[in-house]
Amino acid sequence: MSNHEHIIIQNAQEEDYEQLRRIFFQSQRDDFHWVDSRSLQMSDFDHSVEGELIITASIKGQIAGFMSIWEEDHFIHNLFVASEFRRYGVGKALLDEAIKLLGKPLSLKCVKKNTNAVHFYLSQGWSIQKEETDTQEPYYFMVCS
């Protein structure tokens, strides 16, 4: 566990899952304009993070965001910040924790149309290694080394 100024970083607990589902669902509904929001379900969170290490970021006792990591591959699978906590350093704190836990290099995939996230990762020192276009939504494979 670490404290990033006013942000508390810790492993997710079972009792956190309802808040994490809400952040996951609302973020996708509001920000993933390339996804039909009618196809989204709260239970998508559980399938998406199965078998992964889940880390939360909290501000004043409220979960502000989370990431899930496939530890064996040093791969960040999900990183979501609740809209009301954006621009507070939550995403940076989560990325810093991933580096602290696993070291570098780390990798992730980011849908090309998710321009806010792409710019965020680039601003944090990540680089685009390749672009995959043979998927439903083209994405960047990004690395922090």
ZIMO-V370604 format. One record per pair of residues at least 4 apart in sequence whose C-alpha atoms are under 7 Angstrom apart, sorted by the first residue. I is the first residue (numbers start at 1). J is the second residue. D is the distance in whole Angstrom. If there is no record, write none. Layout:
<<I | J | D> <I | J | D>>
//
This chain:
<<1 | 9 | 6> <1 | 10 | 5> <2 | 8 | 6> <2 | 9 | 5> <3 | 7 | 6> <3 | 8 | 5> <3 | 9 | 6> <4 | 8 | 6> <4 | 93 | 6> <6 | 59 | 6> <7 | 57 | 6> <7 | 58 | 6> <7 | 59 | 5> <8 | 57 | 5> <8 | 58 | 5> <8 | 59 | 6> <9 | 55 | 7> <9 | 56 | 6> <9 | 57 | 5> <9 | 58 | 7> <10 | 55 | 6> <10 | 56 | 6> <10 | 57 | 7> <11 | 54 | 6> <11 | 55 | 4> <11 | 56 | 6> <12 | 16 | 6> <12 | 54 | 5> <12 | 55 | 5> <12 | 56 | 6> <16 | 20 | 6> <17 | 21 | 6> <18 | 22 | 6> <19 | 23 | 6> <20 | 24 | 6> <21 | 25 | 6> <21 | 42 | 6> <21 | 45 | 6> <22 | 26 | 6> <22 | 42 | 7> <23 | 27 | 6> <23 | 80 | 7> <23 | 82 | 5> <24 | 28 | 6> <24 | 45 | 6> <24 | 80 | 6> <25 | 29 | 6> <25 | 41 | 7> <25 | 42 | 6> <26 | 30 | 6> <27 | 31 | 6> <27 | 80 | 7> <27 | 82 | 7> <28 | 32 | 5> <29 | 37 | 5> <43 | 47 | 7> <44 | 48 | 6> <45 | 49 | 6> <46 | 50 | 6> <49 | 68 | 6> <52 | 68 | 6> <52 | 69 | 5> <52 | 70 | 5> <53 | 68 | 5> <53 | 69 | 5> <53 | 70 | 7> <53 | 71 | 7> <54 | 66 | 7> <54 | 67 | 6> <54 | 68 | 4> <54 | 69 | 7> <55 | 66 | 5> <55 | 67 | 5> <55 | 68 | 6> <56 | 63 | 7> <56 | 65 | 6> <56 | 66 | 4> <56 | 67 | 7> <57 | 63 | 6> <57 | 64 | 6> <57 | 65 | 5> <57 | 66 | 6> <57 | 90 | 7> <57 | 94 | 7> <58 | 62 | 5> <58 | 63 | 4> <58 | 64 | 5> <59 | 63 | 6> <59 | 64 | 6> <64 | 81 | 6> <64 | 82 | 6> <64 | 85 | 6> <65 | 80 | 5> <65 | 81 | 4> <65 | 82 | 6> <65 | 90 | 7> <66 | 79 | 6> <66 | 80 | 6> <66 | 81 | 7> <67 | 78 | 5> <67 | 79 | 4> <67 | 80 | 6> <67 | 94 | 7> <68 | 76 | 6> <68 | 77 | 6> <68 | 78 | 5> <68 | 79 | 7> <69 | 74 | 7> <69 | 75 | 6> <69 | 76 | 4> <69 | 77 | 5> <70 | 74 | 6> <70 | 75 | 5> <70 | 76 | 6> <70 | 77 | 7> <71 | 75 | 6> <74 | 102 | 7> <74 | 106 | 5> <74 | 107 | 6> <75 | 106 | 6> <75 | 107 | 5> <75 | 108 | 6> <76 | 107 | 6> <76 | 108 | 5> <77 | 108 | 6> <81 | 85 | 7> <81 | 86 | 6> <81 | 90 | 7> <81 | 91 | 7> <82 | 86 | 7> <89 | 93 | 6> <90 | 94 | 6> <91 | 95 | 6> <92 | 96 | 6> <93 | 97 | 6> <94 | 98 | 6> <95 | 99 | 6> <96 | 100 | 6> <97 | 101 | 6> <98 | 102 | 6> <99 | 103 | 5> <99 | 104 | 6> <104 | 144 | 7> <104 | 145 | 5> <105 | 143 | 7> <105 | 144 | 5> <105 | 145 | 4> <106 | 143 | 6> <106 | 144 | 5> <106 | 145 | 7> <107 | 142 | 6> <107 | 143 | 4> <107 | 144 | 6> <108 | 141 | 6> <108 | 142 | 5> <108 | 143 | 7> <109 | 139 | 6> <109 | 140 | 6> <109 | 141 | 5> <109 | 142 | 6> <110 | 114 | 7> <110 | 118 | 7> <110 | 139 | 5> <110 | 140 | 5> <110 | 141 | 7> <111 | 137 | 7> <111 | 138 | 6> <111 | 139 | 4> <111 | 140 | 6> <112 | 138 | 6> <112 | 139 | 5> <112 | 140 | 6> <114 | 118 | 6> <115 | 119 | 6> <116 | 120 | 6> <117 | 121 | 6> <118 | 122 | 6> <119 | 123 | 6> <120 | 124 | 6> <121 | 125 | 7> <121 | 126 | 5> <122 | 126 | 5> <122 | 127 | 6> <125 | 144 | 7> <126 | 142 | 6> <126 | 143 | 5> <126 | 144 | 5> <127 | 142 | 5> <127 | 143 | 5> <127 | 144 | 7> <128 | 140 | 6> <128 | 141 | 6> <128 | 142 | 4> <128 | 143 | 7> <129 | 141 | 6> <129 | 142 | 5> <129 | 143 | 7> <130 | 140 | 6> <130 | 141 | 5> <131 | 139 | 6> <131 | 140 | 5> <131 | 141 | 6> <132 | 138 | 6> <132 | 139 | 5> <132 | 140 | 6> <133 | 138 | 4> <133 | 139 | 7> <134 | 138 | 7>>
//
